[in-house]
Amino acid sequence: MDHRARLYLITPPAFTSLDAFETELMSALDGGDVACLQLRLKAEDGVSIDVDATRRLGERIIEKVQARDIAVLINDRADIAAELGADGVHVGQSDMSVKEAKKWVGEHGIVGATCHDSRHLAMVAGEQGADYVAFGAFYPTQTKAAPTQAELELLTWWQQMMELPCVAIGGITLDNAEPLVQAGADFLAVSSGVWNHEAGAKAAVEEFNAMFDRLSGEA
């Protein structure tokens, strides 16, 4: 295998203590290579973004995470990403378009797009200037209701046809991640698979990186 997958870390949808989460996050980032961190804090409806919580967390951690050479993305809201000085935004199909998001985050900002299980949506996102496309959900997920079920062959097809990086998302844990990497995912987007790991978030990051090394032949 000629490419090494990387970890795309997503925050939990909510947490009780900002101090405690910051400590846990920095410990997790000590566990090894993390390509980016997406702030995805949800309001009580479980769907829309919790803007206040995102601002509080962003103001506290964005510069510290960026100092580790890790990109920070905001879920859904390109305006908040621009306000907080994040590296970019991840937009869903019901959020603003990739083109609109690019106007907010600038030409050097990162815009990623949820494309569910659709080759067509992914190609449209690429044409609009997305920096990566995200396919999923590959597995049942605890953090959000998944409207679509994606198949492994979608990753393989994309990897063979397109230069644009692809992210696999949805219920990914250490136990089920390997087939996604082998199928061609450039990044694995993981939330509860890190934060709920029985040995802690740092151990989860260490184990994901050990797996990526092994699968890419670097180990």
PAZA-804599 format. One record per residue (C-alpha): residue in three letters; residue number from 1; x, y, z. Coordinates in steps of 0.05 Angstrom, whole numbers. Each point is the difference from the previous one (the first is absolute). Last residue first. Layout:
! PAZA-804599
<r><aa>ALA</aa><i>NUM</i><x>X</x><y>Y</y><z>Z</z></r>
...
This chain:
! PAZA-804599
<r><aa>ALA</aa><i>219</i><x>121</x><y>-5</y><z>215</z></r>
<r><aa>GLU</aa><i>218</i><x>2</x><y>42</y><z>-63</z></r>
<r><aa>GLY</aa><i>217</i><x>-36</x><y>-51</y><z>-43</z></r>
<r><aa>SER</aa><i>216</i><x>-60</x><y>43</y><z>-11</z></r>
<r><aa>LEU</aa><i>215</i><x>-45</x><y>-48</y><z>37</z></r>
<r><aa>ARG</aa><i>214</i><x>47</x><y>-5</y><z>59</z></r>
<r><aa>ASP</aa><i>213</i><x>11</x><y>75</y><z>5</z></r>
<r><aa>PHE</aa><i>212</i><x>-75</x><y>13</y><z>-3</z></r>
<r><aa>MET</aa><i>211</i><x>-12</x><y>-53</y><z>54</z></r>
<r><aa>ALA</aa><i>210</i><x>52</x><y>30</y><z>46</z></r>
<r><aa>ASN</aa><i>209</i><x>-31</x><y>68</y><z>-12</z></r>
<r><aa>PHE</aa><i>208</i><x>-69</x><y>-24</y><z>20</z></r>
<r><aa>GLU</aa><i>207</i><x>30</x><y>-33</y><z>62</z></r>
<r><aa>GLU</aa><i>206</i><x>35</x><y>63</y><z>24</z></r>
<r><aa>VAL</aa><i>205</i><x>-62</x><y>42</y><z>-12</z></r>
<r><aa>ALA</aa><i>204</i><x>-41</x><y>-50</y><z>41</z></r>
<r><aa>ALA</aa><i>203</i><x>52</x><y>0</y><z>56</z></r>
<r><aa>LYS</aa><i>202</i><x>-5</x><y>76</y><z>4</z></r>
<r><aa>ALA</aa><i>201</i><x>-76</x><y>-3</y><z>3</z></r>
<r><aa>GLY</aa><i>200</i><x>-4</x><y>-48</y><z>59</z></r>
<r><aa>ALA</aa><i>199</i><x>11</x><y>-74</y><z>12</z></r>
<r><aa>GLU</aa><i>198</i><x>-73</x><y>-18</y><z>-8</z></r>
<r><aa>HIS</aa><i>197</i><x>-7</x><y>42</y><z>-63</z></r>
<r><aa>ASN</aa><i>196</i><x>-61</x><y>46</y><z>8</z></r>
<r><aa>TRP</aa><i>195</i><x>34</x><y>63</y><z>-25</z></r>
<r><aa>VAL</aa><i>194</i><x>36</x><y>-33</y><z>-58</z></r>
<r><aa>GLY</aa><i>193</i><x>-53</x><y>-45</y><z>-32</z></r>
<r><aa>SER</aa><i>192</i><x>-50</x><y>51</y><z>24</z></r>
<r><aa>SER</aa><i>191</i><x>26</x><y>50</y><z>-51</z></r>
<r><aa>VAL</aa><i>190</i><x>37</x><y>-27</y><z>-60</z></r>
<r><aa>ALA</aa><i>189</i><x>8</x><y>26</y><z>-71</z></r>
<r><aa>LEU</aa><i>188</i><x>47</x><y>-48</y><z>-36</z></r>
<r><aa>PHE</aa><i>187</i><x>43</x><y>34</y><z>-53</z></r>
<r><aa>ASP</aa><i>186</i><x>27</x><y>-21</y><z>-67</z></r>
<r><aa>ALA</aa><i>185</i><x>-51</x><y>-56</y><z>-7</z></r>
<r><aa>GLY</aa><i>184</i><x>21</x><y>-50</y><z>-53</z></r>
<r><aa>ALA</aa><i>183</i><x>-33</x><y>-67</y><z>11</z></r>
<r><aa>GLN</aa><i>182</i><x>57</x><y>-23</y><z>44</z></r>
<r><aa>VAL</aa><i>181</i><x>-10</x><y>59</y><z>45</z></r>
<r><aa>LEU</aa><i>180</i><x>-75</x><y>-14</y><z>5</z></r>
<r><aa>PRO</aa><i>179</i><x>12</x><y>-74</y><z>12</z></r>
<r><aa>GLU</aa><i>178</i><x>45</x><y>17</y><z>60</z></r>
<r><aa>ALA</aa><i>177</i><x>-48</x><y>44</y><z>38</z></r>
<r><aa>ASN</aa><i>176</i><x>-47</x><y>-52</y><z>30</z></r>
<r><aa>ASP</aa><i>175</i><x>31</x><y>-17</y><z>67</z></r>
<r><aa>LEU</aa><i>174</i><x>37</x><y>65</y><z>9</z></r>
<r><aa>THR</aa><i>173</i><x>-66</x><y>36</y><z>-5</z></r>
<r><aa>ILE</aa><i>172</i><x>-38</x><y>35</y><z>-55</z></r>
<r><aa>GLY</aa><i>171</i><x>-74</x><y>13</y><z>11</z></r>
<r><aa>GLY</aa><i>170</i><x>-8</x><y>46</y><z>-60</z></r>
<r><aa>ILE</aa><i>169</i><x>52</x><y>34</y><z>-42</z></r>
<r><aa>ALA</aa><i>168</i><x>49</x><y>-16</y><z>-56</z></r>
<r><aa>VAL</aa><i>167</i><x>38</x><y>60</y><z>-28</z></r>
<r><aa>CYS</aa><i>166</i><x>21</x><y>7</y><z>-72</z></r>
<r><aa>PRO</aa><i>165</i><x>58</x><y>39</y><z>-29</z></r>
<r><aa>LEU</aa><i>164</i><x>-9</x><y>31</y><z>-70</z></r>
<r><aa>GLU</aa><i>163</i><x>43</x><y>-34</y><z>-53</z></r>
<r><aa>MET</aa><i>162</i><x>-59</x><y>-38</y><z>-29</z></r>
<r><aa>MET</aa><i>161</i><x>-14</x><y>-64</y><z>-38</z></r>
<r><aa>GLN</aa><i>160</i><x>37</x><y>-56</y><z>36</z></r>
<r><aa>GLN</aa><i>159</i><x>-9</x><y>29</y><z>70</z></r>
<r><aa>TRP</aa><i>158</i><x>-73</x><y>15</y><z>-15</z></r>
<r><aa>TRP</aa><i>157</i><x>-15</x><y>-70</y><z>-24</z></r>
<r><aa>THR</aa><i>156</i><x>35</x><y>-31</y><z>60</z></r>
<r><aa>LEU</aa><i>155</i><x>-37</x><y>45</y><z>49</z></r>
<r><aa>LEU</aa><i>154</i><x>-67</x><y>-17</y><z>-32</z></r>
<r><aa>GLU</aa><i>153</i><x>17</x><y>-74</y><z>2</z></r>
<r><aa>LEU</aa><i>152</i><x>-3</x><y>3</y><z>76</z></r>
<r><aa>GLU</aa><i>151</i><x>-75</x><y>12</y><z>-1</z></r>
<r><aa>ALA</aa><i>150</i><x>-36</x><y>60</y><z>29</z></r>
<r><aa>GLN</aa><i>149</i><x>-63</x><y>-3</y><z>42</z></r>
<r><aa>THR</aa><i>148</i><x>-41</x><y>64</y><z>-2</z></r>
<r><aa>PRO</aa><i>147</i><x>-43</x><y>43</y><z>46</z></r>
<r><aa>ALA</aa><i>146</i><x>46</x><y>-8</y><z>60</z></r>
<r><aa>ALA</aa><i>145</i><x>-31</x><y>25</y><z>65</z></r>
<r><aa>LYS</aa><i>144</i><x>56</x><y>32</y><z>39</z></r>
<r><aa>THR</aa><i>143</i><x>51</x><y>-15</y><z>54</z></r>
<r><aa>GLN</aa><i>142</i><x>-12</x><y>-73</y><z>13</z></r>
<r><aa>THR</aa><i>141</i><x>16</x><y>-25</y><z>-70</z></r>
<r><aa>PRO</aa><i>140</i><x>-18</x><y>-62</y><z>-38</z></r>
<r><aa>TYR</aa><i>139</i><x>56</x><y>-16</y><z>-49</z></r>
<r><aa>PHE</aa><i>138</i><x>22</x><y>27</y><z>-67</z></r>
<r><aa>ALA</aa><i>137</i><x>-38</x><y>65</y><z>7</z></r>
<r><aa>GLY</aa><i>136</i><x>28</x><y>24</y><z>-43</z></r>
<r><aa>PHE</aa><i>135</i><x>42</x><y>36</y><z>-51</z></r>
<r><aa>ALA</aa><i>134</i><x>38</x><y>65</y><z>12</z></r>
<r><aa>VAL</aa><i>133</i><x>28</x><y>42</y><z>-57</z></r>
<r><aa>TYR</aa><i>132</i><x>64</x><y>40</y><z>4</z></r>
<r><aa>ASP</aa><i>131</i><x>26</x><y>69</y><z>-20</z></r>
<r><aa>ALA</aa><i>130</i><x>-66</x><y>20</y><z>-32</z></r>
<r><aa>GLY</aa><i>129</i><x>6</x><y>45</y><z>-60</z></r>
<r><aa>GLN</aa><i>128</i><x>-69</x><y>1</y><z>-31</z></r>
<r><aa>GLU</aa><i>127</i><x>20</x><y>-55</y><z>-50</z></r>
<r><aa>GLY</aa><i>126</i><x>22</x><y>-44</y><z>58</z></r>
<r><aa>ALA</aa><i>125</i><x>-67</x><y>10</y><z>35</z></r>
<r><aa>VAL</aa><i>124</i><x>-36</x><y>-18</y><z>-64</z></r>
<r><aa>MET</aa><i>123</i><x>42</x><y>-63</y><z>-6</z></r>
<r><aa>ALA</aa><i>122</i><x>-16</x><y>-20</y><z>71</z></r>
<r><aa>LEU</aa><i>121</i><x>-74</x><y>13</y><z>-8</z></r>
<r><aa>HIS</aa><i>120</i><x>0</x><y>-45</y><z>-63</z></r>
<r><aa>ARG</aa><i>119</i><x>38</x><y>-57</y><z>33</z></r>
<r><aa>SER</aa><i>118</i><x>-51</x><y>-1</y><z>55</z></r>
<r><aa>ASP</aa><i>117</i><x>4</x><y>-41</y><z>64</z></r>
<r><aa>HIS</aa><i>116</i><x>-3</x><y>61</y><z>47</z></r>
<r><aa>CYS</aa><i>115</i><x>36</x><y>58</y><z>-34</z></r>
<r><aa>THR</aa><i>114</i><x>18</x><y>42</y><z>60</z></r>
<r><aa>ALA</aa><i>113</i><x>45</x><y>56</y><z>-24</z></r>
<r><aa>GLY</aa><i>112</i><x>67</x><y>27</y><z>22</z></r>
<r><aa>VAL</aa><i>111</i><x>22</x><y>72</y><z>-7</z></r>
<r><aa>ILE</aa><i>110</i><x>71</x><y>20</y><z>21</z></r>
<r><aa>GLY</aa><i>109</i><x>20</x><y>73</y><z>0</z></r>
<r><aa>HIS</aa><i>108</i><x>56</x><y>24</y><z>-46</z></r>
<r><aa>GLU</aa><i>107</i><x>-47</x><y>33</y><z>-50</z></r>
<r><aa>GLY</aa><i>106</i><x>-41</x><y>32</y><z>55</z></r>
<r><aa>VAL</aa><i>105</i><x>-40</x><y>-28</y><z>58</z></r>
<r><aa>TRP</aa><i>104</i><x>-65</x><y>37</y><z>-13</z></r>
<r><aa>LYS</aa><i>103</i><x>0</x><y>1</y><z>-76</z></r>
<r><aa>LYS</aa><i>102</i><x>20</x><y>-73</y><z>0</z></r>
<r><aa>ALA</aa><i>101</i><x>-63</x><y>-16</y><z>39</z></r>
<r><aa>GLU</aa><i>100</i><x>-43</x><y>30</y><z>-55</z></r>
<r><aa>LYS</aa><i>99</i><x>35</x><y>-43</y><z>-53</z></r>
<r><aa>VAL</aa><i>98</i><x>-7</x><y>-63</y><z>43</z></r>
<r><aa>SER</aa><i>97</i><x>-74</x><y>13</y><z>6</z></r>
<r><aa>MET</aa><i>96</i><x>-32</x><y>21</y><z>66</z></r>
<r><aa>ASP</aa><i>95</i><x>-29</x><y>-53</y><z>46</z></r>
<r><aa>SER</aa><i>94</i><x>-50</x><y>-54</y><z>-18</z></r>
<r><aa>GLN</aa><i>93</i><x>51</x><y>-42</y><z>-38</z></r>
<r><aa>GLY</aa><i>92</i><x>48</x><y>4</y><z>58</z></r>
<r><aa>VAL</aa><i>91</i><x>57</x><y>49</y><z>6</z></r>
<r><aa>HIS</aa><i>90</i><x>67</x><y>-9</y><z>34</z></r>
<r><aa>VAL</aa><i>89</i><x>36</x><y>66</y><z>13</z></r>
<r><aa>GLY</aa><i>88</i><x>69</x><y>30</y><z>-3</z></r>
<r><aa>ASP</aa><i>87</i><x>66</x><y>15</y><z>34</z></r>
<r><aa>ALA</aa><i>86</i><x>-33</x><y>32</y><z>61</z></r>
<r><aa>GLY</aa><i>85</i><x>10</x><y>74</y><z>14</z></r>
<r><aa>LEU</aa><i>84</i><x>-60</x><y>5</y><z>46</z></r>
<r><aa>GLU</aa><i>83</i><x>-41</x><y>48</y><z>-43</z></r>
<r><aa>ALA</aa><i>82</i><x>17</x><y>-36</y><z>-65</z></r>
<r><aa>ALA</aa><i>81</i><x>-20</x><y>-68</y><z>29</z></r>
<r><aa>ILE</aa><i>80</i><x>-63</x><y>32</y><z>30</z></r>
<r><aa>ASP</aa><i>79</i><x>-20</x><y>26</y><z>-69</z></r>
<r><aa>ALA</aa><i>78</i><x>16</x><y>-67</y><z>-32</z></r>
<r><aa>ARG</aa><i>77</i><x>-51</x><y>-34</y><z>46</z></r>
<r><aa>ASP</aa><i>76</i><x>-16</x><y>-73</y><z>-12</z></r>
<r><aa>ASN</aa><i>75</i><x>55</x><y>-33</y><z>41</z></r>
<r><aa>ILE</aa><i>74</i><x>61</x><y>42</y><z>16</z></r>
<r><aa>LEU</aa><i>73</i><x>68</x><y>-23</y><z>-23</z></r>
<r><aa>VAL</aa><i>72</i><x>67</x><y>2</y><z>36</z></r>
<r><aa>ALA</aa><i>71</i><x>63</x><y>-20</y><z>-37</z></r>
<r><aa>ILE</aa><i>70</i><x>54</x><y>-33</y><z>42</z></r>
<r><aa>ASP</aa><i>69</i><x>71</x><y>28</y><z>-3</z></r>
<r><aa>ARG</aa><i>68</i><x>8</x><y>-6</y><z>76</z></r>
<r><aa>ALA</aa><i>67</i><x>-7</x><y>76</y><z>5</z></r>
<r><aa>GLN</aa><i>66</i><x>-66</x><y>-8</y><z>-36</z></r>
<r><aa>VAL</aa><i>65</i><x>-26</x><y>-39</y><z>61</z></r>
<r><aa>LYS</aa><i>64</i><x>21</x><y>55</y><z>49</z></r>
<r><aa>GLU</aa><i>63</i><x>-27</x><y>55</y><z>-45</z></r>
<r><aa>ILE</aa><i>62</i><x>-68</x><y>-35</y><z>-5</z></r>
<r><aa>ILE</aa><i>61</i><x>-5</x><y>-19</y><z>73</z></r>
<r><aa>ARG</aa><i>60</i><x>-33</x><y>52</y><z>44</z></r>
<r><aa>GLU</aa><i>59</i><x>-33</x><y>46</y><z>-50</z></r>
<r><aa>GLY</aa><i>58</i><x>-26</x><y>-61</y><z>-37</z></r>
<r><aa>LEU</aa><i>57</i><x>-29</x><y>-32</y><z>62</z></r>
<r><aa>ARG</aa><i>56</i><x>-38</x><y>62</y><z>21</z></r>
<r><aa>ARG</aa><i>55</i><x>-22</x><y>16</y><z>-71</z></r>
<r><aa>THR</aa><i>54</i><x>-23</x><y>-72</y><z>-13</z></r>
<r><aa>ALA</aa><i>53</i><x>-39</x><y>0</y><z>66</z></r>
<r><aa>ASP</aa><i>52</i><x>-35</x><y>65</y><z>-19</z></r>
<r><aa>VAL</aa><i>51</i><x>-15</x><y>-24</y><z>-71</z></r>
<r><aa>ASP</aa><i>50</i><x>-30</x><y>-67</y><z>19</z></r>
<r><aa>ILE</aa><i>49</i><x>-6</x><y>-28</y><z>-71</z></r>
<r><aa>SER</aa><i>48</i><x>-67</x><y>-25</y><z>-23</z></r>
<r><aa>VAL</aa><i>47</i><x>-19</x><y>-74</y><z>0</z></r>
<r><aa>GLY</aa><i>46</i><x>-1</x><y>-30</y><z>70</z></r>
<r><aa>ASP</aa><i>45</i><x>-60</x><y>43</y><z>19</z></r>
<r><aa>GLU</aa><i>44</i><x>38</x><y>18</y><z>64</z></r>
<r><aa>ALA</aa><i>43</i><x>53</x><y>37</y><z>-40</z></r>
<r><aa>LYS</aa><i>42</i><x>58</x><y>-39</y><z>-31</z></r>
<r><aa>LEU</aa><i>41</i><x>75</x><y>11</y><z>6</z></r>
<r><aa>ARG</aa><i>40</i><x>38</x><y>-22</y><z>-61</z></r>
<r><aa>LEU</aa><i>39</i><x>69</x><y>32</y><z>3</z></r>
<r><aa>GLN</aa><i>38</i><x>40</x><y>-38</y><z>-52</z></r>
<r><aa>LEU</aa><i>37</i><x>72</x><y>-15</y><z>16</z></r>
<r><aa>CYS</aa><i>36</i><x>50</x><y>-14</y><z>-54</z></r>
<r><aa>ALA</aa><i>35</i><x>56</x><y>-45</y><z>-24</z></r>
<r><aa>VAL</aa><i>34</i><x>14</x><y>-34</y><z>66</z></r>
<r><aa>ASP</aa><i>33</i><x>67</x><y>-34</y><z>7</z></r>
<r><aa>GLY</aa><i>32</i><x>16</x><y>-29</y><z>69</z></r>
<r><aa>GLY</aa><i>31</i><x>-26</x><y>-10</y><z>70</z></r>
<r><aa>ASP</aa><i>30</i><x>18</x><y>71</y><z>24</z></r>
<r><aa>LEU</aa><i>29</i><x>-62</x><y>23</y><z>-37</z></r>
<r><aa>ALA</aa><i>28</i><x>-42</x><y>-42</y><z>47</z></r>
<r><aa>SER</aa><i>27</i><x>32</x><y>32</y><z>61</z></r>
<r><aa>MET</aa><i>26</i><x>-15</x><y>68</y><z>-28</z></r>
<r><aa>LEU</aa><i>25</i><x>-72</x><y>-20</y><z>-10</z></r>
<r><aa>GLU</aa><i>24</i><x>-8</x><y>-29</y><z>69</z></r>
<r><aa>THR</aa><i>23</i><x>27</x><y>63</y><z>33</z></r>
<r><aa>GLU</aa><i>22</i><x>-44</x><y>44</y><z>-44</z></r>
<r><aa>PHE</aa><i>21</i><x>-60</x><y>-45</y><z>17</z></r>
<r><aa>ALA</aa><i>20</i><x>12</x><y>7</y><z>75</z></r>
<r><aa>ASP</aa><i>19</i><x>5</x><y>75</y><z>-4</z></r>
<r><aa>LEU</aa><i>18</i><x>-61</x><y>7</y><z>-43</z></r>
<r><aa>SER</aa><i>17</i><x>-41</x><y>-42</y><z>48</z></r>
<r><aa>THR</aa><i>16</i><x>-65</x><y>-36</y><z>-16</z></r>
<r><aa>PHE</aa><i>15</i><x>11</x><y>-24</y><z>-71</z></r>
<r><aa>ALA</aa><i>14</i><x>-41</x><y>2</y><z>-64</z></r>
<r><aa>PRO</aa><i>13</i><x>0</x><y>-28</y><z>-71</z></r>
<r><aa>PRO</aa><i>12</i><x>68</x><y>-33</y><z>13</z></r>
<r><aa>THR</aa><i>11</i><x>55</x><y>33</y><z>-40</z></r>
<r><aa>ILE</aa><i>10</i><x>19</x><y>-28</y><z>-68</z></r>
<r><aa>LEU</aa><i>9</i><x>69</x><y>-27</y><z>-16</z></r>
<r><aa>TYR</aa><i>8</i><x>23</x><y>-12</y><z>-71</z></r>
<r><aa>LEU</aa><i>7</i><x>54</x><y>-54</y><z>6</z></r>
<r><aa>ARG</aa><i>6</i><x>46</x><y>-14</y><z>-58</z></r>
<r><aa>ALA</aa><i>5</i><x>6</x><y>-53</y><z>-54</z></r>
<r><aa>ARG</aa><i>4</i><x>68</x><y>-17</y><z>-27</z></r>
<r><aa>HIS</aa><i>3</i><x>4</x><y>-9</y><z>-75</z></r>
<r><aa>ASP</aa><i>2</i><x>38</x><y>-50</y><z>-42</z></r>
<r><aa>MET</aa><i>1</i><x>-31</x><y>-65</y><z>22</z></r>
